[in-house]
C-alpha cells in the first residue's frame, strides 16, 4: 500500500526537466537528486518536506531522452508513486527497472488536484483519491514486474534470483 500527498504537473514532463542534462556528469546519486525538477518546479523539495510523496501528471510523462537518471532521481528524492495519464515507454520501463512504482490512470489524473491525498494498492489494482472520496480500478502489474519493483529494481531482483 502506498499513501501520500500529490504534486501535480501537466503534460509532456520530459526527462530534461526531471533531471537537467547539465548535471549528468555528477556520479553521486544524492547530489544528482538535489537537482530533480529544478527547472520545472523550484518548490519541489519544499513540497516533499510538506508531506508530498506522489507525483500526478498528464500525458507522456518522462518523454525525451532515455536516461535512467530520470526515474532514479524521482525515487531517490522521496517520491513513492507516479500516476500519469500516460508514460513515455522508455521511462515506463526504466521506472520498473529501478523500482519506482508507476500507474497509468487518466481519470484519476483529470480529477486530481495538487495536494490531494491518494492511496494505492498496485497489487490489488485499486487507486483512491482520499481527498475527493473517489476510487479507481487500475490494471495491476504482472507478478514478475511487481517482484522487480518490490525488490527495489532489476539489479536487486536479479541478485536475489542468482545463486552463486
N, C-alpha and C positions, 0 to 999 in steps of 0.2 A: 504494500500500500504506500502511495506517495501523496503527501499533503503539502500545500504551500500556497502562498500568495503570488499573484501573477504580475509580470511585467509584460505589457502588450506592445507589439510592434506591428507594422504593416506588411505589405507585400514586398517580395524581392530583396529580402535582407541577405546581402551577399557576403561571401567569406572575407572580402576586403574590409568590410565594416565590422565583422565579428572579430577578426584579428588583422589589423592593417599589415600589409606586406613589408613595410619598413622595419617591423620588429621580428621578422622571421629569422634573423641571424642570431637571436637570443636562444641559447640552448637550455637555460634554466626554466623549467616549466612554471614555477611560481612567478618569476619575473615576467615571463611572457603573458601569463594570465592577468597581470595587473593592467594590461592594455586592452583587455576584452571590451568590446563595444565602445571604445572611447571616441571614435569618430561619429557614432550614431547617437549615443546617449551618455552625456557627461555625468549624469546622476546614477548610472548603472550600479556602482558599488554602494552608494548610499541606499539605493532600493534594496540591495541584498542585505545590508545591515538592518533595514526596516522589516525584514522577515520574508522578503520575496525569494522564492526558490523555483519558480516555474515561469518559463517564457511561453507566451501565446503570440503567434504570428500568423500572418496571412499566407498567401500563395508563394510557392517557390523558395521557401526558407533554405538558406545555405547554398544558393546559386553562386556561380562564379568558378573560381579555381578549385581544384580537387584537394586542397591541402587538408590533411588530417588535423592540423593545428586548430581549426575552427571548432569542431565539436569538443576537442580536448580542453581548450580554454574555457568553453562554456561550462563543462562539467567541473573542472578544477576551480572555477570561480564560486561554485556552490549551487549551481542550478541542478536540480534533480530530474527535471522533466521539461521537454519542449513539446508543445502542442501547436500544430500548424494546420492550415487548410491543406497544403501540400509541401513536400520537401523536394529539393533537388536530389536526384537519385544518388549521386556520389556522396553527398552529405549524409543521406539516409544510411548508406552502407558504412561510411566512416563513423557515424554515431554508434551504430551497433558494434563495430569493431573496437571502439574504445570504452564501451559500456555505458553510454548515455541513453536513457530511455526517451523515446520519441513516439508521438501519437499523431496520426492524421485524423482530424475530426472537424470538418468545415463548419458544421452547425454550431459547435461549441465555441469556435473562434469568433464567428459572427455575433454571437450573443454575449461574449465576454467583454469585460471592461478591465482597465488597468486596476490592479489591487484586488480583484475578485479572489476568493479562496476556492481552490479546487482540491479534489481528492480523486486519485486514480488507482484502479486495480487492473493493471495491464493483463494480468494472467486470467482474470475473470471477464475482461472486456467491458469494464464499467468506468465511466468518467463522470464525475459530478461537480457541477459548479455550486458549491455550498452557499455562496452569496446570493445567487439567483434561485436556488432551490430546483435546479434542473439536472437531470441525469441523461447521459448519452450512452448508447451502445457503441463500442469500438471493436475492431477486429483484433483479437489477441494475436501476439506474435506466435509463430510456430515454436514448439517446445525447445528446439535446439537454439533458436535465436534468443529466447528468454534465458536459457542457460548461459549464453555468451554474456548477456547484459548482467545477469546476477553474479557472474564470476568477476566482473569488473572489466570485461573486454576480451577480445580474441586471444591476446597473448596469455592472459591468466587462465582462460578457459583451456587453451592448448596445454599449458603447463600441468594443469590438473589431470588431463587425459593421457599425457605421455608418461609412460613408465620407463625408468632407466634401468 
